[in-house]
Amino acid sequence: MDEDARKYGAQTERPPVLVVGGSRGIGRASAVALHGAGHPVVAWSRSVREGASDPAMRGIARAAVDVREPDAVAAEFTRSADAGQRPEVLVYSAATVGRGTVGTIGARTWRDTLEVNAVGAHTVLDQYLRAFGRHPSRVIGLTSEAALFPAAGRSAYAASKAALGTFLEAYREEARGFGTLVTVLYLGKVNTTLSRRSTADNMRALQPPDVAQVLVCLLELAPHVEVRSLEVTSVRSKYG
């Protein structure tokens, strides 16, 4: 954990937030916006070098955690628990895109896409419960319209995002008695480093700060208000 992590446990009226996949794109924008709104934020990524020189990330705690490695997730949560630093809100933004049609996409790519986009969410929540002995107060999962409208050549991505949404819907039922609120965001086209669309198409798509603004608004809701699912898109995009 870097030096900014020392600020993470500070007392605040805003609940502490963990952004998983928080160094680039939507995750970075979300971490920055939530921190700007007064939330103590920690951002996980595969390497703390990601975002290390980004001035917008100043004051945001960062940790190198690969969600494909349960032991690494467990170790970081154990460290946080020992330090009395429990994130009350989890934002799952980790994602990768496995492209290719059946017959061309390899099994390794399929597995990696599923492990990052879906299995990793289970790992994070499972290890959170083991480390802290309780569920988070709110979970927000960022999935995709691809889960609802799959396209050729993106079967691994579509399947993984559908799995993430379905998992979180089931988790909501498991954690409901503990007061945990679960929101699944189905995002339309977003201008991120994962996109291969033209510059013009990306300019018409959602921008990462647009999604971050939605997250800030969700955390402004009263603690008894649960937005279970939400489809978010840009009306300027081709299919918006």
C-alpha positions as CSV (number, residue, x, y, z in Angstrom):
1,M,0.0,0.0,0.0
2,D,1.4,3.5,-0.9
3,E,1.8,6.4,1.6
4,D,-1.6,7.9,0.7
5,A,-3.2,4.8,2.3
6,R,-2.6,6.3,5.7
7,K,-5.4,8.7,5.0
8,Y,-7.8,5.9,4.2
9,G,-8.9,5.2,7.8
10,A,-9.6,8.8,8.7
11,Q,-13.0,9.5,10.3
12,T,-15.5,11.0,7.8
13,E,-19.2,11.4,7.3
14,R,-18.8,9.8,3.8
15,P,-18.4,6.0,3.8
16,P,-15.0,4.7,2.7
17,V,-15.0,3.2,-0.8
18,L,-13.0,0.5,-2.5
19,V,-12.8,0.8,-6.3
20,V,-11.6,-2.5,-7.7
21,G,-9.9,-1.8,-11.0
22,G,-9.4,1.8,-10.1
23,S,-6.3,3.0,-12.1
24,R,-7.7,3.5,-15.6
25,G,-10.8,4.4,-17.5
26,I,-14.1,4.2,-15.6
27,G,-12.4,3.0,-12.4
28,R,-10.0,5.9,-12.3
29,A,-12.7,8.4,-13.0
30,S,-14.8,6.9,-10.3
31,A,-12.1,6.9,-7.7
32,V,-11.3,10.6,-8.5
33,A,-14.9,11.7,-8.4
34,L,-15.7,9.8,-5.2
35,H,-12.6,11.2,-3.5
36,G,-13.6,14.7,-4.7
37,A,-17.1,14.1,-3.2
38,G,-15.4,13.5,0.2
39,H,-15.2,9.7,0.3
40,P,-12.0,8.1,1.5
41,V,-11.1,6.0,-1.5
42,V,-8.7,3.1,-2.1
43,A,-8.1,1.9,-5.6
44,W,-7.0,-1.6,-6.5
45,S,-5.1,-2.4,-9.7
46,R,-2.7,-5.0,-10.8
47,S,0.3,-2.6,-10.2
48,V,0.6,0.5,-8.0
49,R,2.7,1.9,-10.8
50,E,-0.5,2.4,-12.7
51,G,-1.6,5.9,-11.9
52,A,1.4,6.6,-9.7
53,S,2.3,9.8,-11.6
54,D,-1.4,10.9,-12.1
55,P,-2.0,14.1,-10.2
56,A,-5.7,13.5,-10.1
57,M,-5.1,10.4,-8.0
58,R,-3.3,12.3,-5.3
59,G,-4.8,11.5,-1.9
60,I,-6.3,8.3,-3.1
61,A,-4.8,5.2,-1.5
62,R,-3.7,2.5,-3.9
63,A,-2.8,-1.1,-3.6
64,A,-1.6,-3.7,-6.1
65,V,-4.1,-6.6,-6.0
66,D,-4.9,-9.0,-8.8
67,V,-8.4,-10.3,-8.4
68,R,-7.5,-13.5,-10.1
69,E,-5.4,-14.4,-7.1
70,P,-7.5,-15.1,-4.0
71,D,-4.5,-15.1,-1.7
72,A,-3.6,-11.6,-2.8
73,V,-7.1,-10.4,-2.2
74,A,-7.2,-12.1,1.2
75,A,-3.8,-10.6,2.2
76,E,-4.9,-7.0,1.4
77,F,-8.2,-7.3,3.2
78,T,-6.4,-8.8,6.2
79,R,-4.0,-5.9,6.2
80,S,-6.9,-3.5,6.1
81,A,-8.8,-5.3,8.9
82,D,-5.7,-5.3,11.1
83,A,-5.4,-1.5,10.5
84,G,-9.0,-0.9,11.2
85,Q,-9.6,0.3,7.7
86,R,-12.9,-1.3,6.4
87,P,-14.3,0.0,3.1
88,E,-18.1,0.2,3.5
89,V,-18.8,0.5,-0.2
90,L,-17.4,-1.8,-2.9
91,V,-17.3,-0.7,-6.6
92,Y,-16.4,-3.5,-8.9
93,S,-14.9,-2.0,-12.1
94,A,-12.3,-4.6,-13.0
95,A,-12.6,-5.6,-16.6
96,T,-10.9,-7.0,-19.6
97,V,-12.3,-7.7,-23.1
98,G,-11.8,-11.1,-24.7
99,R,-12.3,-10.7,-28.5
100,G,-12.8,-13.4,-31.1
101,T,-15.3,-15.8,-32.5
102,V,-15.8,-19.4,-31.6
103,G,-13.0,-21.3,-33.3
104,T,-10.6,-18.3,-33.1
105,I,-10.7,-17.3,-29.4
106,G,-8.6,-19.5,-27.2
107,A,-9.7,-21.1,-24.0
108,R,-7.1,-19.1,-22.0
109,T,-8.6,-15.9,-23.2
110,W,-12.1,-17.1,-22.3
111,R,-11.0,-18.1,-18.8
112,D,-9.1,-14.9,-18.2
113,T,-12.1,-12.8,-19.2
114,L,-14.4,-14.7,-16.9
115,E,-11.9,-14.6,-14.0
116,V,-11.4,-10.9,-14.2
117,N,-14.9,-9.7,-15.1
118,A,-17.0,-12.2,-13.0
119,V,-15.1,-14.6,-10.8
120,G,-13.0,-11.8,-9.4
121,A,-16.2,-10.2,-8.0
122,H,-17.0,-13.3,-6.1
123,T,-13.4,-13.5,-4.8
124,V,-13.5,-9.9,-3.5
125,L,-16.8,-10.3,-1.7
126,D,-15.9,-13.8,-0.3
127,Q,-12.6,-12.6,1.1
128,Y,-14.2,-9.4,2.4
129,L,-16.6,-11.4,4.5
130,R,-13.9,-13.6,5.8
131,A,-11.6,-10.7,6.7
132,F,-14.2,-8.3,8.2
133,G,-16.8,-10.8,9.4
134,R,-19.6,-8.8,7.8
135,H,-20.9,-7.7,4.5
136,P,-20.3,-4.3,3.0
137,S,-23.1,-1.7,3.2
138,R,-23.3,-1.2,-0.5
139,V,-22.0,-3.0,-3.6
140,I,-22.0,-1.5,-7.1
141,G,-21.1,-3.7,-10.0
142,L,-20.3,-2.2,-13.4
143,T,-21.4,-4.6,-16.1
144,S,-22.3,-3.9,-19.8
145,E,-25.1,-3.7,-22.3
146,A,-23.2,-6.6,-23.9
147,A,-24.8,-8.7,-21.2
148,L,-28.2,-7.8,-22.6
149,F,-27.4,-7.4,-26.3
150,P,-24.4,-9.7,-27.1
151,A,-22.5,-9.2,-30.3
152,A,-20.6,-11.5,-32.6
153,G,-16.9,-11.7,-31.7
154,R,-17.4,-10.7,-28.1
155,S,-18.9,-13.8,-26.6
156,A,-16.4,-14.1,-23.8
157,Y,-17.0,-10.5,-22.8
158,A,-20.8,-10.7,-23.0
159,A,-20.9,-14.0,-21.1
160,S,-18.6,-12.6,-18.3
161,K,-20.7,-9.4,-17.9
162,A,-23.9,-11.4,-17.8
163,A,-22.3,-13.6,-15.2
164,L,-21.3,-10.6,-13.1
165,G,-24.8,-9.2,-13.2
166,T,-26.4,-12.5,-12.3
167,F,-24.0,-13.2,-9.5
168,L,-24.7,-9.8,-7.9
169,E,-28.4,-10.3,-8.2
170,A,-28.0,-13.6,-6.3
171,Y,-25.6,-12.0,-3.8
172,R,-28.2,-9.3,-3.1
173,E,-30.6,-12.0,-1.8
174,E,-27.9,-13.6,0.3
175,A,-26.9,-10.3,1.9
176,R,-30.3,-8.6,2.1
177,G,-30.8,-9.6,5.8
178,F,-27.6,-7.8,6.6
179,G,-28.7,-4.5,5.1
180,T,-26.4,-4.7,2.1
181,L,-27.6,-2.7,-1.0
182,V,-26.6,-4.0,-4.4
183,T,-26.7,-2.1,-7.7
184,V,-25.9,-3.5,-11.1
185,L,-25.1,-0.8,-13.7
186,Y,-25.5,-1.9,-17.3
187,L,-23.3,0.5,-19.2
188,G,-23.7,1.4,-22.9
189,K,-20.7,2.3,-25.0
190,V,-18.0,4.1,-23.0
191,N,-14.9,5.8,-24.3
192,T,-12.2,3.8,-22.6
193,T,-8.8,2.2,-23.5
194,L,-10.7,-1.1,-24.1
195,S,-12.6,0.5,-27.0
196,R,-11.7,-0.1,-30.6
197,R,-14.3,2.3,-32.0
198,S,-13.4,5.3,-34.1
199,T,-12.5,8.6,-32.4
200,A,-15.8,10.0,-33.6
201,D,-17.8,7.1,-32.1
202,N,-16.0,7.4,-28.8
203,M,-16.7,11.1,-28.6
204,R,-20.4,10.3,-28.9
205,A,-20.2,7.5,-26.3
206,L,-20.4,7.8,-22.5
207,Q,-17.2,9.3,-21.0
208,P,-15.7,7.8,-17.8
209,P,-16.6,10.9,-15.8
210,D,-20.3,10.4,-16.8
211,V,-20.3,7.0,-15.2
212,A,-18.4,8.4,-12.2
213,Q,-21.1,11.0,-11.7
214,V,-23.7,8.2,-11.6
215,L,-21.8,6.5,-8.8
216,V,-21.5,9.7,-6.8
217,C,-25.3,10.2,-7.1
218,L,-25.9,6.6,-6.0
219,L,-23.9,7.2,-2.8
220,E,-25.9,10.3,-2.1
221,L,-29.1,8.3,-1.7
222,A,-30.6,7.6,1.7
223,P,-29.2,4.3,3.1
224,H,-32.6,2.6,2.8
225,V,-32.9,3.4,-0.9
226,E,-31.7,0.6,-3.3
227,V,-31.4,1.1,-7.0
228,R,-31.2,-2.6,-8.0
229,S,-30.3,-2.1,-11.7
230,L,-29.8,0.8,-14.0
231,E,-29.1,1.0,-17.7
232,V,-26.9,4.0,-18.6
233,T,-26.1,5.1,-22.1
234,S,-25.3,8.2,-24.2
235,V,-28.2,9.2,-26.5
236,R,-25.5,10.5,-28.8
237,S,-24.0,7.1,-29.4
238,K,-25.0,5.1,-32.4
239,Y,-27.2,2.7,-30.5
240,G,-27.9,5.0,-27.5
